[in-house]
């Protein structure tokens, strides 16, 4: 059966993939396929994860975290788009300054806004230090009058980190379970179910295998999510706009 890197699915994507996976199997008479026991265990863990996920989303601090994360994403994407535009400028000094700052950004990888929460926080902090402490970068920031953008990015990142840590403490006190650990438990039941389907399919001696249809359908589902992950990695944060 086709594989997918479950680790890099965002929580909402992960949950939907698991629900879709179970949904397809339920449409193929799991009892007849002798996978109903494994499916029941998998569905139970998926339901536990969904309940935990809903509880987290309902938390007021989670809403604040999401809003602040979007705010800092907008700031870093805005800075990137601004510099990408000036990297095509007809004036050599503006083009060079933009390229200097873009090179500094590139050190931290493509798509800073798509990093996980804590990685993005650390990356932005390091980037802000570079922009302030390296003379050639500080001069380029001044030349472009980028300081308001820099201040916005710094404020959003600082507020995000404060809110995120407060939520983590509050959530940890309220419930010993975490989405991460529940995902790991769900993974165990997912692989057990997937491997049983593969094993029973392999043991079929006389074709056609009764598992071929469900395997093809599950592979189609997995392929769709893999395309989503590839597309996310390839899409730039913003389309550059060439300034006049």
Secondary structure, 3 states (H helix, E strand, C coil): CCCCCHHHCCHHHHHHHHHHHHHHHHCCCCCCCCCHHHHHHHHHHHHHHHHHHHHHHHCHHHHHHHHHHHHHHHHHHHHHHHHHHHCCCCCHHHHHHHHHHHHHHHCCCCCHHHCCHHHHHHHHHHHHHHHHHCHHHHHHHHHCCCHHHHHHHHHHHHHHHHHHHHHHHHHHHHCCCCHHHHHHHHHHHHHHHHHHHHHHHHHCCCCCCCCHHHHHHHHHHHHHHHHHHHHHHHCCCCCCCCCC
